[in-house]
Amino acid sequence: MNEVTADLRLTRSTFELDVSLRLPGQGVSVLFGPSGCGKTTILRALAGLEKARGHVRVHGEVWQDERRFVPAHRRPIGYVFQEASLFPHLTVRGNLDFGMKRVPMSERRVTLDEAVNLLGIGPLLARQPQGLSGGERQRVAIARALLTSPRLLLMDEPLSALDAQLKSEILPYLERLNHETGVPMVYVTHAPDEAARLADHLVLLSAGRVVAHGPASTLMARLDLSLSRIDEAGALLEGRVAEHDPAYGLSRLDIGGQSLWVGQCAVPLGQRVRARVLARDVSVTLTQAGDSSISNILPAQIEGVREDGPDTVTLQLRLTALPGASEPGAVLLARITRRSRDALQLRVGQALFAQIKGVALMR
């Protein structure tokens, strides 16, 4: 079966892990939660570096159960740590060769040229690790892990030591990695922006337990989960590029038949993309304004209302799918004041318009 399953239990003096995971055998599964919730412990158990009780199966192959424990060096995984951990006495090319030599030639599914081109590290091959930037070192570490031809790629907060600029440079490589190799990835992070950009399947963890799991677009818009309470709370929208308007530097996305204008993107017409809309960038109005500077004013319906304190309310909105649309309307979050909620007499089931001030195109 094309999936990753794990039932893992581990007890320490101050921590107990008890999780059951069913992860898709393709795409990016993100383990998300605060420090100390068990994310890295799960990753290490999948790798065989941590001997938890239970089982681990990858694509139907048993890596661990009550009778068998495959050691880490025999599991076909690639592992990328928070720090790049490159061999300082080897050049970049030497580090890549080391990863490739771990796999018999007959079992290699990724060539050196493919890994180099995918991670954009061709100009770095002759250099020493100590002369690289943090982002360059991580790209080399990812390429080295990929050259082991893994059946599963494990990443433990690989961007946590990088500043915002370096993170923005390396994230597109991580997206390409998944799209172009087909190697399933389990990615650990506590950063909402990384989860929003990379996750196909999301697992929310707290105190060694799974709180919720499922498609990232579904979990991020749920009012009952902690992700919708943070300052960066927002919704993921998926659609197709329908139009480019170079005169104004814009592109139009088709989201369930609705049009969403974003900054012009170098994406072919018809290609599916992901956009993120933060709750703080959405306001609502009962009538559609015709003289607003906001380009994206879309019909929607209130599906949920949550009180967030003495002054703030979060709305869960369902965009209205147009007749004949092949997909249901997407879900948005809107963070407004309690005063506005009461003044407009907003309630579940009410029709209104969502005014979207900002849209971040993820891919």
C-alpha positions in Angstrom: 0.0 0.0 0.0 1.3 3.4 -1.0 1.4 5.1 2.5 3.5 5.5 5.6 1.9 4.1 8.8 3.4 4.3 12.3 2.1 3.5 15.8 4.7 4.8 18.2 4.9 4.8 21.9 7.8 6.0 24.0 8.1 7.1 27.7 10.7 9.3 29.3 10.8 10.9 32.7 9.1 14.1 31.6 7.6 13.1 28.2 5.3 10.5 26.8 4.8 9.9 23.0 1.7 8.0 21.9 0.8 8.6 18.2 -0.8 6.8 15.3 0.1 8.1 11.9 -1.4 7.4 8.5 0.6 9.5 6.0 0.1 9.6 2.2 2.8 7.9 0.3 3.3 10.9 -1.9 3.6 14.7 -1.4 4.7 16.5 1.8 3.4 15.5 5.2 4.2 18.2 7.8 4.5 17.5 11.5 3.6 20.8 13.1 3.5 21.9 16.7 5.4 23.8 19.5 8.8 22.8 20.7 8.7 19.7 22.9 5.6 18.2 21.4 7.3 15.2 19.9 7.9 16.1 16.2 11.6 15.3 16.2 11.1 12.2 18.2 8.7 10.9 15.6 11.1 11.6 12.8 13.9 9.9 14.6 11.7 6.8 15.2 10.8 6.7 11.5 14.5 6.8 10.8 15.3 4.0 13.3 17.4 6.4 15.4 15.0 6.2 18.3 13.7 2.8 19.4 10.0 3.5 20.2 7.5 0.7 20.8 5.1 -0.1 18.0 5.4 -0.4 14.2 6.6 1.5 11.2 5.6 0.5 7.6 6.5 2.3 4.5 4.7 1.4 1.2 3.8 -2.0 2.8 7.4 -2.8 3.8 7.8 -3.4 7.6 10.6 -1.4 9.1 9.6 -2.2 12.6 7.0 -4.3 14.5 6.9 -6.6 17.5 9.3 -9.1 15.8 11.5 -7.0 13.7 13.6 -3.8 13.9 15.4 -2.6 10.8 18.4 -0.5 11.9 18.8 3.0 10.7 21.6 2.3 8.2 19.4 -0.3 6.4 16.4 1.9 6.1 16.1 3.6 2.6 15.8 7.1 4.0 17.3 10.5 3.4 17.6 12.6 6.6 18.2 16.4 6.7 19.0 17.9 10.1 18.6 21.4 11.4 22.3 21.9 10.8 23.7 20.8 7.4 26.3 18.5 9.0 28.5 18.4 5.9 31.9 16.8 6.1 34.3 19.7 6.4 37.3 17.9 4.9 35.4 17.2 1.7 34.4 19.5 -1.1 30.7 19.8 -2.0 31.3 17.3 -4.8 33.0 14.9 -2.2 30.0 15.3 0.1 27.6 14.4 -2.7 29.7 11.4 -3.8 29.5 10.2 -0.2 25.8 10.1 -0.3 25.7 8.4 -3.6 28.1 5.7 -2.6 25.7 4.6 0.1 23.5 3.1 -2.6 24.5 0.2 -5.0 24.6 1.4 -8.6 21.8 -0.8 -9.6 19.5 0.8 -7.0 20.3 4.4 -7.7 17.2 6.3 -8.9 18.7 9.9 -8.7 21.8 10.9 -10.7 24.3 13.4 -9.5 23.4 15.8 -12.4 19.7 15.6 -11.4 20.4 16.4 -7.8 22.8 19.2 -8.7 20.4 20.8 -11.2 17.4 20.4 -8.9 19.1 22.2 -6.0 21.0 24.7 -8.1 24.4 23.9 -6.7 26.4 23.4 -9.8 28.7 26.4 -9.2 29.4 25.1 -5.6 30.9 21.7 -6.5 34.5 22.6 -6.0 34.0 24.7 -2.9 34.6 23.7 0.8 31.6 23.7 3.2 33.1 26.4 5.4 33.0 28.8 2.5 29.2 28.4 1.9 26.3 30.4 3.2 23.8 28.7 5.5 21.3 28.3 2.6 23.9 26.9 0.3 25.0 24.4 3.0 21.4 23.2 3.4 20.9 22.8 -0.3 24.0 20.7 -0.5 22.8 18.6 2.5 19.4 18.1 0.8 21.1 17.1 -2.5 23.3 14.6 -0.5 20.2 13.1 1.1 18.5 12.8 -2.2 21.4 11.0 -3.8 20.9 8.1 -1.4 17.8 7.4 -3.5 15.5 7.3 -0.5 12.0 5.9 -0.4 11.3 8.5 2.3 12.9 11.9 2.8 12.9 13.1 6.4 13.5 16.8 7.2 13.9 18.1 10.8 13.4 21.9 10.7 16.0 22.4 8.0 15.3 26.1 7.7 15.1 27.0 11.5 18.7 28.3 11.5 18.3 30.5 8.5 17.1 34.1 8.4 14.0 35.2 6.5 15.9 36.0 3.3 17.7 32.7 3.1 14.4 30.8 3.9 12.7 32.6 1.0 15.6 31.5 -1.3 15.5 27.8 -0.3 11.8 27.2 -0.1 11.3 27.1 -3.9 13.9 24.3 -4.0 12.0 22.3 -1.5 8.8 22.7 -3.6 10.7 21.5 -6.7 12.1 18.6 -4.8 8.8 17.2 -4.1 7.2 18.0 -7.5 10.0 16.7 -9.6 11.3 13.6 -7.7 8.1 12.1 -6.4 9.9 11.1 -3.2 7.5 11.4 -0.3 8.7 13.8 2.4 8.0 14.1 6.2 8.8 17.6 7.2 9.1 18.9 10.8 8.5 22.6 11.6 6.9 25.0 14.1 6.8 27.8 11.5 3.3 28.4 10.1 4.6 29.9 6.9 6.6 26.8 6.1 3.6 24.5 6.8 1.4 26.7 4.7 3.8 26.7 1.8 4.9 23.0 1.8 2.2 20.8 3.5 -0.1 18.6 1.5 -1.0 16.6 4.6 -0.8 18.2 8.0 -0.4 16.6 11.4 -0.9 18.8 14.4 0.9 17.7 17.5 0.7 18.7 21.2 2.3 17.0 24.2 3.2 13.8 22.4 -0.3 13.3 20.9 -1.9 13.9 17.5 -4.5 16.6 17.8 -5.7 16.5 14.2 -4.5 15.4 10.8 -5.7 15.9 7.2 -5.3 18.1 4.2 -3.5 21.3 5.1 -6.2 23.5 3.5 -8.9 21.9 5.7 -7.0 22.1 9.0 -5.8 25.6 8.7 -9.3 27.0 8.4 -10.8 25.0 11.3 -12.0 27.3 14.2 -11.5 24.6 16.8 -7.7 24.2 16.2 -4.9 26.3 17.5 -3.6 27.1 14.0 -6.6 29.5 13.5 -5.7 31.4 16.7 -2.2 32.5 16.0 -1.4 35.9 14.6 -0.5 34.4 11.3 -3.7 32.4 11.0 -5.0 32.1 7.5 -6.5 29.9 4.9 -5.0 28.1 1.9 -6.8 28.4 -1.4 -6.1 26.2 -4.4 -7.1 27.0 -8.0 -5.8 27.5 -11.5 -4.1 30.4 -13.2 -6.8 31.7 -15.6 -5.3 35.0 -16.9 -2.3 37.2 -16.9 -2.6 41.0 -17.1 0.9 42.3 -17.8 -0.3 45.9 -18.2 -1.2 46.0 -14.5 1.3 43.3 -13.3 -1.5 40.9 -12.2 -2.6 37.3 -12.6 -6.1 36.0 -12.1 -6.8 32.7 -10.3 -9.9 30.6 -10.7 -11.0 29.5 -7.3 -14.2 27.5 -7.5 -15.4 29.7 -10.3 -14.6 32.9 -8.4 -11.8 35.2 -9.6 -8.9 36.1 -7.3 -6.4 38.7 -8.5 -2.8 38.3 -7.3 0.6 39.8 -8.3 1.7 38.6 -11.7 3.2 35.1 -11.5 5.4 33.3 -13.9 3.1 30.3 -14.1 1.5 28.9 -17.3 -2.2 29.3 -17.8 -4.2 26.3 -16.4 -1.6 25.3 -13.9 -2.8 24.7 -10.3 -1.3 27.0 -7.6 -1.8 27.6 -3.9 -2.5 30.9 -2.3 -2.5 31.9 1.3 -4.9 34.6 2.7 -4.3 35.7 6.3 -7.3 36.2 8.5 -6.1 39.8 9.4 -6.2 40.6 5.6 -9.9 39.8 5.3 -12.8 42.1 6.2 -16.5 41.7 5.4 -19.3 43.9 4.1 -23.0 43.3 3.6 -23.1 45.0 0.3 -20.6 44.8 -2.6 -18.8 48.1 -2.9 -18.3 49.4 -6.4 -15.8 52.1 -5.6 -13.3 50.3 -3.4 -9.6 50.1 -3.9 -9.7 46.4 -2.9 -9.7 44.3 -6.1 -10.9 41.0 -4.5 -14.5 41.3 -3.1 -16.2 37.9 -3.3 -19.6 36.6 -2.2 -19.5 34.3 0.7 -21.5 32.8 3.6 -20.6 32.7 7.3 -20.1 29.0 8.4 -18.7 29.7 11.9 -18.1 32.4 14.5 -15.5 32.2 17.3 -15.1 34.7 20.2 -11.4 35.4 20.6 -11.5 37.7 23.6 -13.1 41.0 24.6 -12.4 42.7 21.3 -11.9 40.2 18.5 -13.9 37.6 16.6 -12.8 35.2 13.9 -15.3 34.3 11.2 -15.1 31.2 9.0 -16.4 32.0 5.6 -17.3 29.8 2.6 -16.9 31.5 -0.7 -19.9 31.0 -3.0 -19.1 28.7 -5.9 -20.6 29.9 -9.1 -23.1 27.8 -11.1 -21.3 25.1 -13.1 -18.1 25.3 -11.0 -16.2 22.0 -10.8 -15.1 22.6 -7.2 -16.8 23.8 -4.0 -16.2 27.3 -2.7 -13.1 27.7 -0.7 -13.0 28.5 3.0 -11.5 31.8 4.4 -10.9 33.1 7.8 -11.6 36.8 8.7 -10.5 38.4 11.9 -12.7 41.4 12.8 -13.6 43.3 16.0 -16.5 42.3 18.2 -17.9 45.8 17.7 -18.0 45.3 13.9 -19.7 41.8 14.4 -22.4 43.3 16.5 -22.9 46.4 14.4 -23.4 44.3 11.3 -25.4 41.7 13.3 -23.4 38.9 11.8 -24.5 35.3 12.3 -23.9 31.8 11.0 -25.6 31.3 7.6 -25.6 34.9 6.7 -24.6 35.9 3.1 -22.1 38.8 2.7 -19.0 39.7 0.8 -15.4 39.0 1.8 -12.9 41.8 1.1 -9.4 40.4 0.6 -6.6 42.9 1.0 -3.7 40.6 0.5 -3.0 37.3 -1.2 0.4 35.4 -1.0 0.9 33.1 -3.9 2.7 30.0 -2.5 3.2 28.0 -5.7 
